[in-house]
Amino acid sequence: MSQKSNPKAHPEANYRLPQVEQLLQQDFLSPFIKSLSRPVVTMVIRDYFTQIRQSESFKHAGVDGLDITQALSSRLHGVLLQRQTAVINATGTIIHTNLGRSPIDPALWDAVKAVNTGYNNLELKLEDGKRGQRKGLLDTLLCALTGAEAGLLVNNNACSIYLLLHALAKGKEVIVSRGEQIQIGGGFRIPDILALSGAKLVEVGTTNITTADDYIEAITDNTAMVLIVHQSNFVIRGFTESADIKELSRRLPKEVILAVDQGSGVTNEPHFPEEKSVIKYIASGADLVCFSGDKILGGPQAGIICGDASLVQRLEKNPMMRAFRPGRVVLSLIEELLVRKLNEQESGRGISERQVAQLSSTLNKADRLTQLFPNHIEICPLKAVVGGGTLPDIDYDCWGVILAGDPLKLSRELRLASTPIIGVIQRDKFILNLASVTDSDFELLILQLEDYLYLKEGFIDGHCRGEQVRTVV
Ligand SMILES: *Cc1c(COP(=O)(O)O)cnc(C)c1O
């Protein structure tokens, strides 16, 4: 806005904002350009300038009194907070859906680097040079792990369920227990997905009791499938009964498919014997079992379907498969993970298995924190859960610490640390639960707490030891 066109303008005021190009050369912007890109930083500057020009104070007094550097830094920090960044999970929920579910073991990540950074044989059969399927060794590995004949990889387990309903039961009836008409996470309801797939829901039993007879009696000429949905994020206690899979499998007519949404992906882990495993479902006669790749298995986001080879083949041939197939990054990670899991290597164990195996170390860790920060931190016994819609009835004893101070303030300020620390507020106290903190994150946690508790000023100005630009604004 020029001075002339502004009737309120003060004759001595400075109405010239810095030139954007010149501003972009300034040092304080270079870390933001590095993390956000030059065009995004330029956009933020332009938006800010537009807003300034429209403000009353600018019309009266121009740029006087404006701290442009401070205001821009603060805005850019806000934008930077939207970027994906590593965080420390001190919630006590090991597979936390808001925190990316399963961290991938660095050894696994490194192992698939070459196959992803160059060309690979994703859809080429090396033996005869013909076009191959996008499966790698998946069938064989899943067969070795679960006893199933064949397997299939899709983008997530919601895809698995949709695909098996759409490809095998469209226009036909699918029998589901009333106790299993569940919602999993945000907006994913079994009845809705069933309707979308084109299958027709037939409800049987009651919320707490569904027997094999209930299923058998509901079968008509139009029944395509019985779908058993594992109750992964809640438990019904007391007088309950669900149909025995072996009995159901034995009594179902041959043409009715017995499909199980197992969900969590428990297979042979020693720590979770309470959960009915994929292996058990297959052994009991389920035709297809599906589960997530990023829950107990500990891989990237994926859905895995395994079971009868001819049914898996029908799923593969469905046109929707084209939309649901993951890329080679996911395929190679799952492949590598399964090999390591079968070889019982540490890096083949999922995060939940690894963390649950070392829960006793949380006491030492909590002790160490109280020794390092005696005036700020107090040890406390806590409970951990696996989380992510798995093992809903089980919690584990563990240790953590209570931080002295206003819980909301602590929660906010630590969330804005250079590597954000995500704790929990329980009974009006801010708590770091160490069950979900990995060994390498624990060392980082100490460094950040040192900065936060002892050099608070420096921390707030963004000079803490983390690598990224991240301050409390
Ligand atoms: C987690 C879960 C899902 C959804 O899986 P995503 O991989 O998140 O799509 C579906 N069914 C059950 C039983 C689950 O536990």
The ligand as an SDF file (V2000), in Angstrom:
LIG
                    3D

 15 15  0  0  0  0  0  0  0  0999 V2000
   -6.2420  -52.7520   13.7130 C   0  0  0  0  0  0  0  0  0  0  0  0
   -7.3650  -53.5550   13.2320 C   0  0  0  0  0  0  0  0  0  0  0  0
   -7.9500  -53.2720   11.9930 C   0  0  0  0  0  0  0  0  0  0  0  0
   -7.4980  -52.1340   11.1230 C   0  0  0  0  0  0  0  0  0  0  0  0
   -6.2280  -52.3760   10.6430 O   0  0  0  0  0  0  0  0  0  0  0  0
   -5.3790  -51.2330    9.8850 P   0  0  0  0  0  0  0  0  0  0  0  0
   -4.1050  -51.9150    9.5440 O   0  0  0  0  0  0  0  0  0  0  0  0
   -5.2500  -50.1190   10.8520 O   0  0  0  0  0  0  0  0  0  0  0  0
   -6.1560  -50.8240    8.6870 O   0  0  0  0  0  0  0  0  0  0  0  0
   -8.9920  -54.0720   11.5800 C   0  0  0  0  0  0  0  0  0  0  0  0
   -9.4360  -55.0910   12.3440 N   0  0  0  0  0  0  0  0  0  0  0  0
   -8.8920  -55.3930   13.5530 C   0  0  0  0  0  0  0  0  0  0  0  0
   -9.4510  -56.5310   14.3330 C   0  0  0  0  0  0  0  0  0  0  0  0
   -7.8280  -54.6300   14.0230 C   0  0  0  0  0  0  0  0  0  0  0  0
   -7.2910  -54.9510   15.1990 O   0  0  0  0  0  0  0  0  0  0  0  0
  1  2  1  0
  2  3  1  0
  2 14  2  0
  3  4  1  0
  3 10  2  0
  4  5  1  0
  5  6  1  0
  6  7  2  0
  6  8  1  0
  6  9  1  0
 10 11  1  0
 11 12  2  0
 12 13  1  0
 12 14  1  0
 14 15  1  0
M  END
$$$$
